[in-house]
Amino acid sequence: MNYLIRRLAAFPLVLIGVSIVVFVAIRLVPGDAITAMLGTEAGLLTPQQRESLAVYFGIDQPWPVQYWHWLTGLFSGNLGISATYGKPVLGVILEHFPLTLELALLSMLIALAIGVPAGVFAATRNERPADLSVRVAAMIGQSTPSFVVGLVLIYILSAGFGVLPTMGAFTPLWQDPLQNLSQMILPAITLGLAFAASVTRVSRSAMLDVLSDDYVRTARAKGTPERRVIWRHALPNALVPVVTLSGIEFGYLLGGAVIVEQIYALPGLGRMVLEAIQQRDYALVQGSVLFVALNFMIVNLLVDLAYVALDPRIRLEGR
């Protein structure tokens, strides 16, 4: 319990640090919201018109004053108004987040469903042709960018089967599950295959270490069936590094898979942040990055708690 309290107490400090970094970074990008919105027509504005727009966007004050106003609003649950959407930032984020969350979950399920069995299969056939085949496939999958996988899948569907995946739209799962799955399955496969390669390599390495431990040899000496030794005794302890890798990857996915969302024209969180940066939508960028950072910290905390469930020898209090 003390460990959990300490971790939760660190959340505000980390978020404040992240907010300062992103506040400064977005303002170091050349241009401002006025130029991004009007383009070349911004040069036609009179000084009075530019000053009025600066007041409207809240960029007329020095940086410390702007940050203080935003921070005080944050404590009251107000992340500001998006200049691009003309709506509260939190509402815009929550509109785009369900797609990103579903994409992250589907990708993780695909990656773990492929990677863990493949890693166990390779570890139990160490240095055999089957092991070599899995390692080569994992290396190819890990070195292939996700956008290449996405483009290849689109090409195969269009050239080989004469169909194109549904792009540019998102139907919530609770409205039409089949339509939702048809929209999300290809992006999820695109992300999941790349991550499955990493899971395969990590799970194989972890299983090789665990299979050489004394308790595994003891279980085999007692006549325990090999399947039970592998899946019941060895695998839970080998999953600790897999959980670590999965937590980090899931945190990144919750921040939005920008390239995949661009390829499939999905209105997710990553694509929204990219457009907000291009439009110099300061409030939306700051709120989105803060939201992603909070999700990342929550995922990491859950991963640490999962260690205890997988391996009772781990004690968080002593860390």
C-alpha positions as CSV (number, residue, x, y, z in Angstrom):
1,M,0.0,0.0,0.0
2,N,2.9,2.4,0.8
3,Y,4.4,1.7,-2.6
4,L,1.1,2.5,-4.3
5,I,0.7,5.7,-2.4
6,R,4.2,6.8,-3.3
7,R,3.6,6.1,-6.9
8,L,0.3,8.0,-7.0
9,A,1.9,10.9,-5.1
10,A,4.5,11.2,-7.9
11,F,1.9,11.6,-10.6
12,P,1.3,15.3,-10.1
13,L,5.0,16.1,-10.1
14,V,5.6,14.1,-13.3
15,L,2.6,15.8,-15.0
16,I,3.8,19.3,-14.1
17,G,7.2,18.5,-15.5
18,V,5.6,17.1,-18.7
19,S,3.4,20.1,-19.0
20,I,6.3,22.5,-18.8
21,V,8.3,20.6,-21.4
22,V,5.4,20.5,-23.9
23,F,4.4,24.1,-23.2
24,V,7.9,25.3,-24.1
25,A,8.4,22.9,-27.0
26,I,5.2,23.7,-28.9
27,R,6.0,27.4,-28.7
28,L,9.5,26.9,-30.0
29,V,8.0,25.6,-33.3
30,P,8.2,28.5,-35.9
31,G,4.9,30.3,-36.5
32,D,1.8,30.7,-34.4
33,A,-1.9,29.8,-34.4
34,I,-2.7,32.9,-36.4
35,T,-0.3,32.1,-39.2
36,A,-1.3,28.4,-39.2
37,M,-5.0,29.3,-39.5
38,L,-4.8,32.0,-42.1
39,G,-1.7,31.0,-44.1
40,T,-0.4,33.6,-46.5
41,E,-3.4,35.8,-45.7
42,A,-2.0,36.4,-42.3
43,G,0.3,39.0,-43.9
44,L,-2.7,41.0,-44.9
45,L,-3.8,41.6,-41.3
46,T,-3.5,45.0,-39.8
47,P,-1.6,45.3,-36.5
48,Q,-4.9,45.8,-34.7
49,Q,-6.5,42.7,-36.3
50,R,-3.4,40.6,-35.4
51,E,-3.5,41.9,-31.8
52,S,-7.2,41.1,-31.5
53,L,-6.6,37.5,-32.8
54,A,-3.6,37.1,-30.4
55,V,-5.9,38.1,-27.5
56,Y,-8.5,35.6,-28.7
57,F,-6.0,32.8,-28.9
58,G,-4.4,33.8,-25.6
59,I,-0.9,34.3,-27.0
60,D,-0.6,38.0,-26.3
61,Q,0.9,37.5,-22.8
62,P,4.4,36.4,-21.9
63,W,5.0,32.6,-21.7
64,P,5.0,32.4,-17.8
65,V,1.7,34.2,-17.7
66,Q,0.2,31.9,-20.4
67,Y,1.5,28.9,-18.6
68,W,0.1,30.1,-15.2
69,H,-3.4,30.7,-16.7
70,W,-3.4,27.3,-18.3
71,L,-2.2,25.6,-15.2
72,T,-4.8,27.2,-12.9
73,G,-7.5,26.1,-15.4
74,L,-6.1,22.6,-15.3
75,F,-6.6,22.3,-11.6
76,S,-10.3,23.1,-12.1
77,G,-10.6,20.5,-14.9
78,N,-10.4,23.1,-17.8
79,L,-7.8,22.2,-20.4
80,G,-8.8,25.2,-22.5
81,I,-10.6,25.6,-25.8
82,S,-9.3,24.0,-29.0
83,A,-8.7,26.7,-31.7
84,T,-9.1,24.0,-34.4
85,Y,-12.4,22.5,-33.2
86,G,-13.8,25.4,-31.2
87,K,-14.7,23.0,-28.4
88,P,-13.2,22.2,-24.9
89,V,-10.0,20.3,-25.3
90,L,-11.0,17.5,-22.9
91,G,-14.1,16.8,-25.0
92,V,-12.1,16.7,-28.2
93,I,-9.6,14.2,-26.7
94,L,-12.4,11.9,-25.4
95,E,-14.0,11.9,-28.8
96,H,-10.8,10.5,-30.4
97,F,-9.5,8.4,-27.6
98,P,-12.0,5.4,-27.9
99,L,-10.6,4.6,-31.4
100,T,-7.0,4.7,-30.2
101,L,-7.8,2.6,-27.1
102,E,-9.5,-0.1,-29.1
103,L,-6.7,-0.1,-31.7
104,A,-4.1,-0.5,-28.9
105,L,-6.1,-3.3,-27.2
106,L,-6.6,-5.2,-30.5
107,S,-2.9,-4.8,-31.4
108,M,-1.8,-6.1,-28.1
109,L,-4.1,-9.1,-28.3
110,I,-2.8,-10.0,-31.7
111,A,0.8,-9.5,-30.7
112,L,0.5,-11.6,-27.5
113,A,-1.5,-14.3,-29.3
114,I,1.2,-14.7,-31.9
115,G,4.4,-13.8,-29.9
116,V,4.1,-15.8,-26.7
117,P,3.3,-19.2,-28.3
118,A,5.9,-18.6,-31.0
119,G,8.5,-17.7,-28.3
120,V,7.6,-20.8,-26.2
121,F,7.7,-23.0,-29.3
122,A,11.2,-21.7,-30.3
123,A,12.6,-22.0,-26.7
124,T,11.5,-25.6,-26.4
125,R,13.3,-26.4,-29.7
126,N,16.4,-24.4,-29.0
127,E,19.0,-24.4,-31.9
128,R,16.8,-26.6,-34.0
129,P,15.6,-25.7,-37.5
130,A,12.2,-24.7,-36.1
131,D,13.9,-22.3,-33.6
132,L,16.0,-20.8,-36.4
133,S,12.9,-20.3,-38.5
134,V,11.0,-18.5,-35.7
135,R,14.1,-16.3,-35.0
136,V,14.5,-15.3,-38.6
137,A,10.8,-14.5,-38.9
138,A,10.9,-12.4,-35.7
139,M,13.9,-10.5,-37.0
140,I,12.2,-9.8,-40.3
141,G,9.0,-8.7,-38.5
142,Q,10.9,-6.4,-36.1
143,S,13.0,-4.8,-38.8
144,T,10.0,-4.1,-41.1
145,P,8.4,-0.7,-40.4
146,S,4.7,-0.8,-39.6
147,F,3.8,1.5,-42.5
148,V,5.3,-1.0,-45.0
149,V,3.2,-3.8,-43.5
150,G,0.1,-1.5,-43.8
151,L,0.8,-0.6,-47.4
152,V,1.5,-4.3,-48.3
153,L,-1.8,-5.4,-46.8
154,I,-3.7,-2.6,-48.7
155,Y,-2.0,-3.7,-51.9
156,I,-2.8,-7.4,-51.4
157,L,-6.4,-6.6,-50.7
158,S,-6.8,-4.2,-53.7
159,A,-4.7,-6.0,-56.3
160,G,-5.3,-9.6,-55.2
161,F,-9.0,-9.4,-54.1
162,G,-10.2,-6.2,-55.7
163,V,-11.4,-4.7,-52.4
164,L,-10.1,-1.8,-50.2
165,P,-10.3,-1.6,-46.5
166,T,-12.7,0.9,-45.0
167,M,-10.8,4.1,-44.3
168,G,-11.6,7.6,-43.0
169,A,-14.5,6.5,-40.8
170,F,-15.0,5.0,-37.4
171,T,-18.1,3.2,-36.1
172,P,-18.1,2.7,-32.3
173,L,-18.0,-0.9,-31.1
174,W,-21.3,-0.5,-29.2
175,Q,-23.1,0.8,-32.3
176,D,-22.2,-1.9,-34.9
177,P,-19.6,-4.5,-33.8
178,L,-19.2,-6.0,-37.2
179,Q,-18.7,-2.7,-39.0
180,N,-16.3,-1.6,-36.2
181,L,-14.2,-4.8,-36.6
182,S,-14.0,-4.4,-40.4
183,Q,-12.6,-0.9,-39.9
184,M,-10.1,-1.8,-37.1
185,I,-8.8,-5.3,-38.0
186,L,-6.3,-4.3,-40.6
187,P,-4.7,-1.4,-38.6
188,A,-4.6,-3.7,-35.6
189,I,-2.9,-6.5,-37.6
190,T,-0.4,-3.9,-39.0
191,L,0.6,-2.8,-35.5
192,G,0.2,-6.2,-33.9
193,L,2.6,-8.0,-36.3
194,A,5.5,-5.7,-35.6
195,F,5.0,-5.9,-31.9
196,A,4.5,-9.7,-32.1
197,A,8.1,-10.0,-33.4
198,S,9.4,-8.2,-30.3
199,V,7.3,-10.4,-28.0
200,T,8.5,-13.5,-29.7
201,R,12.2,-12.7,-29.1
202,V,11.7,-11.6,-25.5
203,S,9.5,-14.6,-24.6
204,R,11.9,-17.0,-26.2
205,S,14.9,-15.5,-24.3
206,A,13.0,-15.5,-21.0
207,M,11.8,-19.1,-21.5
208,L,15.3,-20.3,-22.1
209,D,16.5,-18.7,-18.9
210,V,13.6,-20.2,-16.9
211,L,13.9,-23.7,-18.4
212,S,17.4,-23.9,-17.0
213,D,16.3,-23.1,-13.4
214,D,16.4,-25.8,-10.7
215,Y,12.7,-25.9,-10.1
216,V,12.0,-26.8,-13.7
217,R,14.6,-29.6,-13.6
218,T,13.0,-30.8,-10.3
219,A,9.6,-30.9,-11.9
220,R,10.8,-32.9,-14.8
221,A,12.7,-35.3,-12.5
222,K,9.4,-35.9,-10.6
223,G,7.8,-37.0,-13.8
224,T,5.6,-34.0,-14.4
225,P,4.3,-34.0,-18.0
226,E,6.4,-31.7,-20.2
227,R,3.4,-29.7,-21.3
228,R,2.5,-28.9,-17.7
229,V,6.2,-28.1,-16.9
230,I,6.3,-25.5,-19.7
231,W,2.9,-23.9,-19.5
232,R,2.2,-24.2,-15.8
233,H,5.6,-23.9,-14.1
234,A,7.9,-22.1,-16.5
235,L,5.7,-19.7,-18.5
236,P,4.3,-17.6,-15.6
237,N,7.8,-16.6,-14.5
238,A,9.0,-16.1,-18.1
239,L,6.1,-13.6,-18.6
240,V,7.6,-10.9,-16.4
241,P,9.8,-9.3,-19.1
242,V,7.0,-9.8,-21.6
243,V,4.7,-7.8,-19.3
244,T,7.3,-5.1,-19.0
245,L,7.6,-4.9,-22.8
246,S,3.9,-5.0,-23.3
247,G,3.3,-2.2,-20.8
248,I,5.8,0.1,-22.5
249,E,4.4,-0.7,-26.0
250,F,0.8,-0.3,-24.8
251,G,1.6,3.1,-23.3
252,Y,3.1,4.2,-26.6
253,L,0.0,2.9,-28.5
254,L,-2.3,4.9,-26.2
255,G,-0.4,8.0,-27.4
256,G,-1.6,7.2,-30.9
257,A,0.0,5.2,-33.7
258,V,0.4,8.3,-35.9
259,I,1.7,6.6,-39.1
260,V,-0.8,3.7,-39.1
261,E,-3.7,6.2,-38.4
262,Q,-2.5,8.3,-41.3
263,I,-2.3,5.3,-43.7
264,Y,-5.8,4.0,-42.8
265,A,-7.2,7.6,-42.3
266,L,-8.4,6.8,-38.8
267,P,-9.5,9.7,-36.7
268,G,-7.5,8.6,-33.7
269,L,-5.6,10.5,-31.0
270,G,-2.2,10.4,-32.7
271,R,-3.5,11.9,-36.0
272,M,-5.4,14.5,-34.0
273,V,-2.2,15.6,-32.2
274,L,-0.3,15.7,-35.4
275,E,-2.9,18.0,-36.9
276,A,-3.0,20.1,-33.8
277,I,0.8,20.6,-34.0
278,Q,0.5,21.7,-37.7
279,Q,-2.3,24.1,-36.7
280,R,-0.4,25.4,-33.7
281,D,-3.4,24.5,-31.5
282,Y,-1.5,25.0,-28.3
283,A,-4.2,24.1,-25.9
284,L,-5.1,20.8,-27.7
285,V,-1.4,19.8,-28.0
286,Q,-0.7,20.5,-24.3
287,G,-3.9,18.7,-23.1
288,S,-3.3,15.7,-25.4
289,V,0.3,15.2,-24.3
290,L,-0.7,15.5,-20.7
291,F,-3.5,13.0,-21.2
292,V,-1.1,10.5,-22.9
293,A,1.5,11.0,-20.1
294,L,-1.2,10.2,-17.5
295,N,-2.2,7.0,-19.3
296,F,1.4,6.0,-19.6
297,M,2.0,6.3,-15.9
298,I,-1.2,4.4,-15.1
299,V,-0.2,1.6,-17.4
300,N,3.3,1.4,-15.8
301,L,1.8,1.3,-12.4
302,L,-0.5,-1.6,-13.4
303,V,2.5,-3.4,-14.9
304,D,4.4,-3.2,-11.6
305,L,1.3,-4.5,-9.8
306,A,1.1,-7.4,-12.3
307,Y,4.6,-8.5,-11.4
308,V,3.4,-9.6,-8.0
309,A,0.5,-11.6,-9.5
310,L,2.9,-13.4,-11.9
311,D,5.8,-13.9,-9.5
312,P,5.0,-13.9,-5.7
313,R,8.7,-13.6,-5.0
314,I,8.6,-10.0,-6.1
315,R,7.8,-7.6,-3.3
316,L,7.1,-4.0,-4.3
317,E,7.5,-2.6,-0.8
318,G,11.2,-3.3,-0.7
319,R,11.9,-1.6,-4.0
